[in-house]
Amino acid sequence: MRKLKLIWDFRGPESQKIAEHHLIHLKEYVSITNVNVSLTGVEALTEMHHIAFLVVQESEMKPLRDALKPHRGQVYSAS
């Protein structure tokens, strides 16, 4: 089964702090709903662009997408 990475983008000088704070709320949602999430985190794409993300099974993506409104998504590959 494919895994998908749901992504929230944050830009600007405070983007890292905002992404880290957003991740707290994503983890709270996962804990409350008992969704099977493989991986969560924050990544720096540039100094002014950070992302918060969740990695989920493709079969679980639609309810999460509808509830959490990620900015974008991509197929996840652990490389």
CNS distance restraints for C-alpha pairs under 8 A (distance, minus, plus):
assign (resid   1 and name CA) (resid  57 and name CA) 6.79 0.50 0.50
assign (resid   1 and name CA) (resid  58 and name CA) 6.98 0.50 0.50
assign (resid   2 and name CA) (resid  57 and name CA) 6.12 0.50 0.50
assign (resid   2 and name CA) (resid  58 and name CA) 5.63 0.50 0.50
assign (resid   2 and name CA) (resid  75 and name CA) 7.24 0.50 0.50
assign (resid   2 and name CA) (resid  76 and name CA) 7.62 0.50 0.50
assign (resid   3 and name CA) (resid  55 and name CA) 6.45 0.50 0.50
assign (resid   3 and name CA) (resid  56 and name CA) 5.45 0.50 0.50
assign (resid   3 and name CA) (resid  57 and name CA) 4.48 0.50 0.50
assign (resid   3 and name CA) (resid  58 and name CA) 5.36 0.50 0.50
assign (resid   3 and name CA) (resid  75 and name CA) 6.13 0.50 0.50
assign (resid   3 and name CA) (resid  76 and name CA) 5.36 0.50 0.50
assign (resid   3 and name CA) (resid  77 and name CA) 7.58 0.50 0.50
assign (resid   4 and name CA) (resid  55 and name CA) 5.50 0.50 0.50
assign (resid   4 and name CA) (resid  56 and name CA) 5.45 0.50 0.50
assign (resid   4 and name CA) (resid  57 and name CA) 6.19 0.50 0.50
assign (resid   4 and name CA) (resid  58 and name CA) 5.79 0.50 0.50
assign (resid   4 and name CA) (resid  61 and name CA) 7.37 0.50 0.50
assign (resid   4 and name CA) (resid  73 and name CA) 6.76 0.50 0.50
assign (resid   4 and name CA) (resid  74 and name CA) 5.69 0.50 0.50
assign (resid   4 and name CA) (resid  75 and name CA) 4.54 0.50 0.50
assign (resid   4 and name CA) (resid  76 and name CA) 4.93 0.50 0.50
assign (resid   5 and name CA) (resid  53 and name CA) 6.45 0.50 0.50
assign (resid   5 and name CA) (resid  54 and name CA) 5.63 0.50 0.50
assign (resid   5 and name CA) (resid  55 and name CA) 4.40 0.50 0.50
assign (resid   5 and name CA) (resid  56 and name CA) 6.58 0.50 0.50
assign (resid   5 and name CA) (resid  73 and name CA) 5.42 0.50 0.50
assign (resid   5 and name CA) (resid  74 and name CA) 5.31 0.50 0.50
assign (resid   5 and name CA) (resid  75 and name CA) 6.06 0.50 0.50
assign (resid   5 and name CA) (resid  76 and name CA) 5.37 0.50 0.50
assign (resid   6 and name CA) (resid  53 and name CA) 5.47 0.50 0.50
assign (resid   6 and name CA) (resid  54 and name CA) 5.28 0.50 0.50
assign (resid   6 and name CA) (resid  55 and name CA) 6.31 0.50 0.50
assign (resid   6 and name CA) (resid  56 and name CA) 7.81 0.50 0.50
assign (resid   6 and name CA) (resid  65 and name CA) 7.69 0.50 0.50
assign (resid   6 and name CA) (resid  70 and name CA) 5.94 0.50 0.50
assign (resid   6 and name CA) (resid  71 and name CA) 7.78 0.50 0.50
assign (resid   6 and name CA) (resid  72 and name CA) 6.21 0.50 0.50
assign (resid   6 and name CA) (resid  73 and name CA) 4.47 0.50 0.50
assign (resid   6 and name CA) (resid  74 and name CA) 6.84 0.50 0.50
assign (resid   7 and name CA) (resid  51 and name CA) 6.43 0.50 0.50
assign (resid   7 and name CA) (resid  52 and name CA) 5.98 0.50 0.50
assign (resid   7 and name CA) (resid  53 and name CA) 4.60 0.50 0.50
assign (resid   7 and name CA) (resid  54 and name CA) 6.88 0.50 0.50
assign (resid   7 and name CA) (resid  70 and name CA) 5.51 0.50 0.50
assign (resid   7 and name CA) (resid  71 and name CA) 5.91 0.50 0.50
assign (resid   7 and name CA) (resid  72 and name CA) 5.29 0.50 0.50
assign (resid   7 and name CA) (resid  73 and name CA) 5.51 0.50 0.50
assign (resid   8 and name CA) (resid  19 and name CA) 7.84 0.50 0.50
assign (resid   8 and name CA) (resid  51 and name CA) 5.46 0.50 0.50
assign (resid   8 and name CA) (resid  52 and name CA) 5.29 0.50 0.50
assign (resid   8 and name CA) (resid  53 and name CA) 6.26 0.50 0.50
assign (resid   8 and name CA) (resid  70 and name CA) 5.25 0.50 0.50
assign (resid   8 and name CA) (resid  71 and name CA) 5.04 0.50 0.50
assign (resid   8 and name CA) (resid  72 and name CA) 6.79 0.50 0.50
assign (resid   9 and name CA) (resid  19 and name CA) 7.69 0.50 0.50
assign (resid   9 and name CA) (resid  49 and name CA) 7.12 0.50 0.50
assign (resid   9 and name CA) (resid  50 and name CA) 6.18 0.50 0.50
assign (resid   9 and name CA) (resid  51 and name CA) 4.65 0.50 0.50
assign (resid   9 and name CA) (resid  52 and name CA) 6.82 0.50 0.50
assign (resid   9 and name CA) (resid  71 and name CA) 6.52 0.50 0.50
assign (resid  10 and name CA) (resid  15 and name CA) 5.02 0.50 0.50
assign (resid  10 and name CA) (resid  16 and name CA) 7.59 0.50 0.50
assign (resid  10 and name CA) (resid  18 and name CA) 6.95 0.50 0.50
assign (resid  10 and name CA) (resid  19 and name CA) 6.31 0.50 0.50
assign (resid  10 and name CA) (resid  49 and name CA) 5.75 0.50 0.50
assign (resid  10 and name CA) (resid  50 and name CA) 5.36 0.50 0.50
assign (resid  10 and name CA) (resid  51 and name CA) 5.91 0.50 0.50
assign (resid  11 and name CA) (resid  15 and name CA) 4.97 0.50 0.50
assign (resid  11 and name CA) (resid  48 and name CA) 5.39 0.50 0.50
assign (resid  11 and name CA) (resid  49 and name CA) 4.42 0.50 0.50
assign (resid  11 and name CA) (resid  50 and name CA) 6.43 0.50 0.50
assign (resid  12 and name CA) (resid  48 and name CA) 4.80 0.50 0.50
assign (resid  12 and name CA) (resid  49 and name CA) 6.46 0.50 0.50
assign (resid  13 and name CA) (resid  47 and name CA) 7.76 0.50 0.50
assign (resid  13 and name CA) (resid  48 and name CA) 5.58 0.50 0.50
assign (resid  14 and name CA) (resid  18 and name CA) 6.22 0.50 0.50
assign (resid  14 and name CA) (resid  48 and name CA) 7.71 0.50 0.50
assign (resid  15 and name CA) (resid  19 and name CA) 5.99 0.50 0.50
assign (resid  15 and name CA) (resid  48 and name CA) 6.26 0.50 0.50
assign (resid  15 and name CA) (resid  49 and name CA) 6.06 0.50 0.50
assign (resid  15 and name CA) (resid  50 and name CA) 5.59 0.50 0.50
assign (resid  16 and name CA) (resid  20 and name CA) 6.14 0.50 0.50
assign (resid  16 and name CA) (resid  42 and name CA) 7.91 0.50 0.50
assign (resid  16 and name CA) (resid  44 and name CA) 7.34 0.50 0.50
assign (resid  16 and name CA) (resid  48 and name CA) 7.94 0.50 0.50
assign (resid  16 and name CA) (resid  49 and name CA) 7.57 0.50 0.50
assign (resid  16 and name CA) (resid  50 and name CA) 5.52 0.50 0.50
assign (resid  16 and name CA) (resid  51 and name CA) 7.81 0.50 0.50
assign (resid  17 and name CA) (resid  21 and name CA) 6.13 0.50 0.50
assign (resid  18 and name CA) (resid  22 and name CA) 6.05 0.50 0.50
assign (resid  19 and name CA) (resid  23 and name CA) 6.16 0.50 0.50
assign (resid  19 and name CA) (resid  42 and name CA) 6.40 0.50 0.50
assign (resid  19 and name CA) (resid  50 and name CA) 6.33 0.50 0.50
assign (resid  19 and name CA) (resid  51 and name CA) 5.81 0.50 0.50
assign (resid  19 and name CA) (resid  52 and name CA) 5.17 0.50 0.50
assign (resid  20 and name CA) (resid  24 and name CA) 6.67 0.50 0.50
assign (resid  20 and name CA) (resid  42 and name CA) 6.35 0.50 0.50
assign (resid  20 and name CA) (resid  52 and name CA) 6.93 0.50 0.50
assign (resid  21 and name CA) (resid  25 and name CA) 6.95 0.50 0.50
assign (resid  22 and name CA) (resid  26 and name CA) 6.37 0.50 0.50
assign (resid  22 and name CA) (resid  52 and name CA) 6.82 0.50 0.50
assign (resid  23 and name CA) (resid  27 and name CA) 6.11 0.50 0.50
assign (resid  23 and name CA) (resid  40 and name CA) 7.64 0.50 0.50
assign (resid  23 and name CA) (resid  41 and name CA) 6.85 0.50 0.50
assign (resid  23 and name CA) (resid  42 and name CA) 7.28 0.50 0.50
assign (resid  23 and name CA) (resid  52 and name CA) 5.80 0.50 0.50
assign (resid  23 and name CA) (resid  53 and name CA) 7.39 0.50 0.50
assign (resid  24 and name CA) (resid  28 and name CA) 6.27 0.50 0.50
assign (resid  25 and name CA) (resid  29 and name CA) 6.24 0.50 0.50
assign (resid  26 and name CA) (resid  30 and name CA) 6.28 0.50 0.50
assign (resid  26 and name CA) (resid  54 and name CA) 7.96 0.50 0.50
assign (resid  27 and name CA) (resid  31 and name CA) 6.11 0.50 0.50
assign (resid  27 and name CA) (resid  40 and name CA) 7.82 0.50 0.50
assign (resid  28 and name CA) (resid  32 and name CA) 6.16 0.50 0.50
assign (resid  29 and name CA) (resid  33 and name CA) 6.07 0.50 0.50
assign (resid  30 and name CA) (resid  34 and name CA) 5.59 0.50 0.50
assign (resid  30 and name CA) (resid  35 and name CA) 5.36 0.50 0.50
assign (resid  30 and name CA) (resid  36 and name CA) 7.73 0.50 0.50
assign (resid  30 and name CA) (resid  37 and name CA) 7.33 0.50 0.50
assign (resid  31 and name CA) (resid  35 and name CA) 7.31 0.50 0.50
assign (resid  36 and name CA) (resid  56 and name CA) 6.81 0.50 0.50
assign (resid  36 and name CA) (resid  57 and name CA) 7.82 0.50 0.50
assign (resid  36 and name CA) (resid  60 and name CA) 7.97 0.50 0.50
assign (resid  37 and name CA) (resid  54 and name CA) 6.73 0.50 0.50
assign (resid  37 and name CA) (resid  55 and name CA) 5.87 0.50 0.50
assign (resid  37 and name CA) (resid  56 and name CA) 4.97 0.50 0.50
assign (resid  37 and name CA) (resid  57 and name CA) 7.61 0.50 0.50
assign (resid  38 and name CA) (resid  54 and name CA) 7.55 0.50 0.50
assign (resid  38 and name CA) (resid  55 and name CA) 5.40 0.50 0.50
assign (resid  38 and name CA) (resid  56 and name CA) 5.77 0.50 0.50
assign (resid  38 and name CA) (resid  57 and name CA) 7.91 0.50 0.50
assign (resid  39 and name CA) (resid  54 and name CA) 5.81 0.50 0.50
assign (resid  39 and name CA) (resid  55 and name CA) 5.06 0.50 0.50
assign (resid  39 and name CA) (resid  56 and name CA) 7.54 0.50 0.50
assign (resid  40 and name CA) (resid  52 and name CA) 7.59 0.50 0.50
assign (resid  40 and name CA) (resid  53 and name CA) 5.55 0.50 0.50
assign (resid  40 and name CA) (resid  54 and name CA) 4.53 0.50 0.50
assign (resid  40 and name CA) (resid  55 and name CA) 6.35 0.50 0.50
assign (resid  41 and name CA) (resid  52 and name CA) 5.75 0.50 0.50
assign (resid  41 and name CA) (resid  53 and name CA) 5.53 0.50 0.50
assign (resid  41 and name CA) (resid  54 and name CA) 6.91 0.50 0.50
assign (resid  42 and name CA) (resid  50 and name CA) 6.94 0.50 0.50
assign (resid  42 and name CA) (resid  51 and name CA) 5.48 0.50 0.50
assign (resid  42 and name CA) (resid  52 and name CA) 4.47 0.50 0.50
assign (resid  42 and name CA) (resid  53 and name CA) 6.37 0.50 0.50
assign (resid  43 and name CA) (resid  50 and name CA) 5.63 0.50 0.50
assign (resid  43 and name CA) (resid  51 and name CA) 5.34 0.50 0.50
assign (resid  43 and name CA) (resid  52 and name CA) 6.68 0.50 0.50
assign (resid  44 and name CA) (resid  49 and name CA) 6.24 0.50 0.50
assign (resid  44 and name CA) (resid  50 and name CA) 4.44 0.50 0.50
assign (resid  44 and name CA) (resid  51 and name CA) 6.56 0.50 0.50
assign (resid  45 and name CA) (resid  49 and name CA) 5.48 0.50 0.50
assign (resid  45 and name CA) (resid  50 and name CA) 5.59 0.50 0.50
assign (resid  45 and name CA) (resid  51 and name CA) 7.40 0.50 0.50
assign (resid  46 and name CA) (resid  50 and name CA) 6.84 0.50 0.50
assign (resid  55 and name CA) (resid  76 and name CA) 7.11 0.50 0.50
assign (resid  56 and name CA) (resid  60 and name CA) 6.48 0.50 0.50
assign (resid  56 and name CA) (resid  61 and name CA) 6.48 0.50 0.50
assign (resid  57 and name CA) (resid  61 and name CA) 6.58 0.50 0.50
assign (resid  60 and name CA) (resid  64 and name CA) 6.86 0.50 0.50
assign (resid  61 and name CA) (resid  65 and name CA) 5.88 0.50 0.50
assign (resid  62 and name CA) (resid  66 and name CA) 6.09 0.50 0.50
assign (resid  63 and name CA) (resid  67 and name CA) 6.11 0.50 0.50
assign (resid  64 and name CA) (resid  68 and name CA) 5.71 0.50 0.50
assign (resid  64 and name CA) (resid  69 and name CA) 7.69 0.50 0.50
assign (resid  65 and name CA) (resid  69 and name CA) 5.19 0.50 0.50
assign (resid  65 and name CA) (resid  70 and name CA) 6.16 0.50 0.50
